[in-house]
Amino acid sequence: MSSHTAMSLMSVAEFVLWAAVSFLFWKKRLHRRFPAMGAYLALRVTSTPILLLLLYVVSQPWGHDYYPIYFFPYFAVYIASAVVLFFVCIEVFRSALSGFSGLMKFGIVVFRWMVLVSVIVTISSISFAHRGLMLIPDIAYALMRSVSILELCLLAFLCLSMNALRLPIRDMAFGIALGFGLMSSNDFIFASLTSRNSSMTAPLQLVYESLILFAVGTWLTYCTLPEPARKPVVMPVNSTIYRWNDIASALGHTGTQVAAPQPANSFFLTDVEKVVDKVLNRTLKSSESGS
């Protein structure tokens, strides 16, 4: 079997896996819990056959002049996927910290600032060596590279804090992070190896596609198996994460303002009140003695 035929079969298998994951994702109503992930799956399932059809047209001898009909839709979907993946990371982070309301609210704020800084650094790191339409791929690849780093950081955070967060390994939030972490690692390894050994592109393409199939198959497994119910997190009072959750809950909340009694501005009025009290007391005593 030639490498071209193998890649074609693997591409068809990938689309079938994406469609199966999307079907189970909607069947189990997971799109209500992870709406951004549902949007990402819908984008992949709807765009893949259209892009494959356009790529077939462009690859024909008579279709080279129609390359723009593939160029613009491909990078439009690519950039849209990068944007949606930012929101997927946020909702996975929110789901993992759902048992700790204080840490979740404070962490989401920090996470959004990290995303903003990441986008700014990504845009500022573009070399702008290309001009015109060729600048679109540079922006798209830079955004996706930033998302991939964010996905790897999210997976590392969940792996290190699973015990503290009482997050089971079969939880869908961890499954989503695991799949994207595998894809991001695959992208970085493939980019590193192809830049060093361009002659090995065909075998590496097969390995790359195999890892993509494995990542999507991981999601299919998570969607197929029953997910354990998340139980309320019960933590001892002296635990570190309990104290962190209380501190995070206190941040951003203003305390109740208590009006302190103000001292009198004039000592003369105080003396007058004392004199009046003495006069009243003497009057009452004299009236009692006379009666």
C-alpha positions in Angstrom: 0.0 0.0 0.0 1.4 3.4 -1.0 1.8 6.2 1.5 -0.7 8.3 -0.5 -3.4 5.5 -0.2 -2.7 5.1 3.5 -3.0 8.8 4.1 -6.3 8.8 2.2 -7.7 5.9 4.3 -6.5 7.5 7.5 -8.2 10.8 6.6 -11.5 9.0 6.0 -11.1 7.2 9.3 -10.4 10.5 11.1 -13.6 12.0 9.7 -15.6 9.0 10.8 -14.1 9.3 14.3 -14.9 13.0 14.5 -18.5 12.3 13.4 -18.8 9.5 16.0 -17.5 11.7 18.7 -19.9 14.5 17.7 -22.9 12.2 17.7 -22.1 10.8 21.1 -21.3 14.3 22.5 -24.7 15.5 21.5 -26.5 12.3 22.4 -25.2 12.5 26.0 -26.0 16.3 26.1 -22.4 17.1 26.9 -22.7 20.2 24.7 -24.8 21.8 27.5 -21.8 21.4 29.9 -19.2 22.2 27.3 -20.8 24.5 24.7 -17.5 25.6 23.2 -16.4 22.0 22.7 -19.7 21.3 21.0 -19.1 24.3 18.7 -15.6 23.0 17.9 -16.9 19.5 17.0 -19.6 21.0 14.9 -17.0 23.2 13.1 -14.7 20.2 12.4 -17.5 17.9 11.2 -19.1 20.4 8.8 -15.9 21.9 7.5 -13.8 18.7 6.9 -15.9 17.3 3.9 -16.1 20.8 2.3 -12.3 21.4 2.6 -11.6 17.9 1.3 -13.8 18.5 -1.7 -12.1 21.9 -2.4 -8.7 20.3 -2.0 -9.6 17.6 -4.5 -10.7 20.3 -7.0 -7.4 22.3 -6.5 -5.2 19.2 -6.8 -6.5 18.4 -10.3 -4.5 19.6 -13.3 -7.2 22.0 -14.3 -7.8 23.3 -10.8 -4.6 25.1 -10.0 -6.1 28.4 -11.0 -8.8 27.9 -8.3 -6.4 27.7 -5.4 -8.0 30.8 -3.6 -11.3 28.8 -3.3 -9.4 26.5 -0.9 -7.0 29.0 0.6 -9.5 31.4 2.2 -12.0 28.7 3.6 -9.1 26.7 5.0 -7.5 29.5 7.0 -10.9 30.9 8.0 -11.7 27.6 9.6 -8.2 27.4 11.0 -8.4 30.8 12.7 -12.0 30.1 13.9 -10.8 26.8 15.4 -8.0 28.6 17.3 -10.5 31.1 18.7 -13.0 28.4 19.8 -10.2 26.4 21.4 -9.4 29.4 23.7 -13.0 29.1 25.0 -12.7 25.3 25.3 -9.7 25.7 27.6 -11.6 28.2 29.7 -14.7 25.9 30.1 -12.5 22.9 30.9 -10.7 24.9 33.5 -14.0 26.0 35.0 -15.4 22.5 35.0 -12.3 21.1 36.8 -12.6 23.8 39.5 -16.4 23.6 39.9 -16.1 22.2 43.4 -14.2 25.2 44.6 -16.2 28.3 43.8 -13.6 30.8 45.2 -10.7 29.3 43.2 -12.8 29.0 40.1 -13.8 32.7 40.0 -10.4 33.9 40.8 -8.8 31.4 38.4 -11.0 32.3 35.5 -10.0 36.0 35.9 -6.3 35.0 35.9 -6.9 32.6 33.0 -8.5 35.3 30.9 -5.6 37.6 31.5 -3.2 34.9 30.5 -5.2 34.4 27.3 -5.0 38.1 26.5 -1.3 38.3 27.2 -0.7 35.2 25.1 -2.6 36.7 22.1 -0.7 39.9 22.4 2.7 38.1 22.6 1.7 35.9 19.7 0.7 38.9 17.4 3.8 40.8 18.4 6.1 37.9 17.7 5.0 37.6 14.0 7.9 38.6 11.8 5.7 40.2 9.1 8.2 39.0 6.5 5.3 38.2 4.2 3.1 40.8 2.7 -0.4 40.8 1.5 -2.4 37.5 1.7 0.6 35.5 2.7 0.4 37.2 6.1 -2.8 35.2 6.9 -1.0 31.9 7.4 1.5 33.5 9.7 -1.2 34.9 11.9 -3.2 31.6 11.9 -0.2 29.5 12.8 0.9 31.9 15.5 -2.6 31.8 17.1 -2.7 28.0 16.9 0.7 27.7 18.4 -0.4 29.9 21.3 -3.4 27.8 21.8 -1.3 24.6 21.8 0.9 26.0 24.6 -2.2 26.9 26.6 -3.6 23.3 26.1 -0.3 21.8 27.3 -0.3 24.0 30.4 -3.9 23.2 31.1 -3.2 19.4 30.9 -0.1 19.8 33.1 -2.2 21.7 35.7 -4.9 19.0 35.8 -2.4 16.2 36.1 -0.6 17.9 39.0 -3.7 18.9 40.8 -6.1 16.0 40.2 -5.9 14.7 43.8 -6.3 18.1 45.4 -9.3 18.9 43.2 -10.8 15.5 43.6 -11.0 15.2 39.8 -11.4 11.6 38.6 -9.4 10.5 35.6 -12.6 9.5 33.8 -14.1 12.9 34.1 -14.9 14.5 30.7 -13.0 17.7 31.5 -9.8 15.7 31.9 -10.6 13.7 28.8 -10.9 16.8 26.7 -7.7 18.2 28.1 -5.9 14.9 27.5 -7.0 14.8 23.8 -6.0 18.3 23.1 -2.7 17.8 25.0 -1.9 14.8 22.7 -2.7 16.8 19.6 -0.6 19.8 20.8 2.4 17.5 21.6 2.0 15.9 18.2 2.0 19.3 16.4 5.2 20.5 18.2 7.1 17.2 17.7 6.1 17.0 14.0 7.1 20.7 13.4 10.5 20.1 15.1 11.3 16.9 13.2 10.1 18.1 9.8 12.3 21.2 10.1 15.3 19.0 10.7 14.6 16.1 8.3 12.5 17.3 5.4 13.2 14.1 3.5 11.2 12.1 6.1 8.0 14.0 5.6 6.0 11.1 4.2 6.7 8.6 7.1 6.3 11.4 9.6 2.9 12.3 8.1 1.7 8.7 8.8 2.9 8.9 12.4 1.3 12.3 12.8 -2.0 11.1 11.5 -1.9 8.0 13.7 -1.5 10.1 16.8 -4.4 12.3 15.7 -6.5 9.2 15.3 -5.4 8.1 18.8 -6.4 11.5 20.3 -9.8 11.5 18.7 -10.2 7.8 19.7 -9.5 8.8 23.3 -12.5 11.3 23.1 -14.6 8.5 21.6 -13.7 6.3 24.6 -14.6 9.0 27.1 -17.9 9.6 25.3 -18.8 5.9 25.2 -17.9 5.0 28.8 -20.2 6.2 31.6 -18.9 9.3 33.4 -18.6 9.1 37.2 -20.9 11.5 39.0 -19.1 14.4 40.5 -19.7 14.3 44.3 -19.6 17.4 46.5 -16.0 18.1 47.6 -15.6 17.6 51.4 -12.3 19.0 52.6 -10.8 19.2 56.1 -10.8 22.7 57.6 -7.0 22.7 58.0 -6.3 21.7 54.4 -4.3 24.0 52.2 -6.7 24.1 49.3 -9.5 24.9 51.7 -7.7 27.9 52.9 -6.8 29.0 49.3 -10.5 28.7 48.4 -11.5 30.9 51.3 -8.8 33.5 50.4 -9.9 33.5 46.8 -13.5 33.8 47.8 -12.6 36.8 50.0 -10.8 38.6 47.2 -12.9 41.1 45.3 -15.6 41.3 48.1 -15.8 44.5 50.1 -16.6 44.1 53.7 -19.6 45.7 55.5 -18.9 49.3 56.2 -19.6 50.3 59.9 -20.1 53.9 60.7 -17.9 54.8 63.7 -19.3 57.2 66.2 -17.9 60.7 65.6 -16.6 62.8 68.6 -18.3 66.0 69.3 -16.9 69.0 67.5 -17.4 71.4 70.4 -16.7 70.9 74.1 -18.9 73.9 74.9 -22.1 72.0 74.0 -21.1 69.2 76.2 -20.6 71.5 79.2 -24.0 73.1 78.6 -25.7 69.7 78.6 -24.0 68.9 82.0 -25.2 72.2 83.5 -28.8 71.6 82.3 -28.8 68.1 83.8 -27.6 69.4 87.2 -30.3 72.1 87.2 -33.0 69.6 86.4 -31.8 67.2 89.1 -31.8 70.0 91.7 -35.3 71.1 90.7 -36.6 67.6 91.0 -35.0 67.2 94.5 -36.4 70.5 95.8 -39.9 69.7 94.5 -39.8 66.3 96.2 -38.6 67.8 99.6 -41.3 70.5 99.5 -44.0 67.9 99.0 
